[in-house]
Amino acid sequence: MQRTNNTIYSGQNIRVRHDFNKSADTVVICFANLDPAQRLDSPVFGEPWVNKSSFSGIYFNCSGNEWYQYAEMQDAVAAAVGVMKGYRTVISYGTSMGAYAAIAWSGRL
């Protein structure tokens, strides 16, 4: 399985990566959960599971615990939407703060 992991958006408070599995027709969009030690380079909830699966992944990470209430979220989501063409199935996934974001942004994604 050939995978590539690219940063598709990097802002002051949000970083979004696309873990592309060339043979996947499903993408799982994972949002980082509430974590006092949150950093933009921290692993995202669900990422290890997606990496072991046959799916592609899009990972949203944030610099703090503001529940994805950043002005730059519009641009970050637009970057994610830009790489989602070609996927037949889109799943948004998260826990705690990440689950909130998965629900709140699911309409755009």
C-alpha positions as CSV (number, residue, x, y, z in Angstrom):
1,M,0.0,0.0,0.0
2,Q,1.6,3.3,-1.1
3,R,0.9,6.2,1.2
4,T,2.0,9.8,1.2
5,N,1.5,12.3,4.0
6,N,1.5,16.0,3.1
7,T,0.6,19.1,5.0
8,I,-2.2,20.7,3.0
9,Y,-2.8,23.7,5.4
10,S,-0.6,25.3,8.0
11,G,-1.8,28.3,9.9
12,Q,-1.1,30.0,13.2
13,N,-3.5,27.6,15.1
14,I,-4.5,24.9,12.7
15,R,-2.5,22.3,10.7
16,V,-4.1,19.8,8.3
17,R,-2.4,16.8,6.8
18,H,-3.5,14.5,4.1
19,D,-2.4,10.9,4.4
20,F,-3.1,9.7,0.8
21,N,-3.5,6.0,0.1
22,K,-3.5,5.8,-3.7
23,S,-5.9,2.8,-3.8
24,A,-8.5,4.2,-1.3
25,D,-12.0,5.3,-2.2
26,T,-12.7,6.3,1.5
27,V,-11.2,9.1,3.5
28,V,-11.5,9.4,7.2
29,I,-11.3,13.0,8.5
30,C,-9.9,13.0,12.1
31,F,-9.9,15.9,14.5
32,A,-7.6,16.2,17.5
33,N,-9.2,15.9,20.9
34,L,-9.0,18.1,24.0
35,D,-5.5,17.7,25.3
36,P,-3.7,20.1,27.7
37,A,-0.4,19.3,25.9
38,Q,-1.8,19.9,22.4
39,R,0.6,21.1,19.7
40,L,0.4,21.3,16.0
41,D,2.7,18.4,15.5
42,S,0.9,16.1,18.0
43,P,-0.7,12.9,16.7
44,V,-4.4,13.2,16.0
45,F,-7.0,10.9,17.6
46,G,-7.8,8.1,15.2
47,E,-4.6,8.6,13.1
48,P,-2.9,5.3,14.1
49,W,-6.0,3.3,13.2
50,V,-6.4,5.0,9.9
51,N,-2.7,4.5,9.1
52,K,-3.2,0.7,9.6
53,S,-6.4,0.6,7.5
54,S,-6.9,0.8,3.7
55,F,-8.4,4.3,4.0
56,S,-6.9,7.7,3.3
57,G,-6.8,10.2,6.2
58,I,-7.2,13.9,6.7
59,Y,-5.9,15.1,10.1
60,F,-6.9,18.3,11.7
61,N,-4.7,19.5,14.6
62,C,-4.9,22.6,16.6
63,S,-2.5,24.5,18.8
64,G,-4.8,24.8,21.8
65,N,-8.1,23.8,23.3
66,E,-10.4,26.4,21.7
67,W,-12.7,23.8,20.2
68,Y,-11.8,24.7,16.7
69,Q,-13.2,28.2,17.0
70,Y,-10.4,29.8,15.0
71,A,-11.1,32.2,12.1
72,E,-8.7,30.2,10.0
73,M,-10.9,27.1,10.2
74,Q,-12.7,28.2,7.0
75,D,-9.4,28.1,5.1
76,A,-8.3,24.8,6.7
77,V,-11.6,23.2,5.8
78,A,-11.4,24.5,2.2
79,A,-7.9,23.0,1.9
80,A,-9.4,19.6,3.1
81,V,-12.3,19.9,0.6
82,G,-9.8,20.6,-2.1
83,V,-8.1,17.2,-1.8
84,M,-11.3,15.2,-1.2
85,K,-12.3,14.9,-4.9
86,G,-12.3,11.3,-6.0
87,Y,-13.3,9.8,-2.6
88,R,-16.6,7.9,-2.8
89,T,-17.0,7.9,1.0
90,V,-16.1,10.6,3.6
91,I,-16.2,9.9,7.3
92,S,-15.6,12.5,10.0
93,Y,-14.2,11.2,13.3
94,G,-13.2,12.5,16.7
95,T,-13.6,12.3,20.4
96,S,-14.3,15.1,22.9
97,M,-13.4,18.4,21.3
98,G,-12.6,16.5,18.1
99,A,-16.1,15.0,18.0
100,Y,-17.5,18.5,18.3
101,A,-15.4,19.6,15.3
102,A,-16.3,16.5,13.3
103,I,-20.0,17.3,13.8
104,A,-19.7,21.1,13.4
105,W,-17.8,20.9,10.2
106,S,-19.4,17.9,8.6
107,G,-21.7,19.9,6.4
108,R,-18.8,21.6,4.7
109,L,-16.7,18.4,4.5
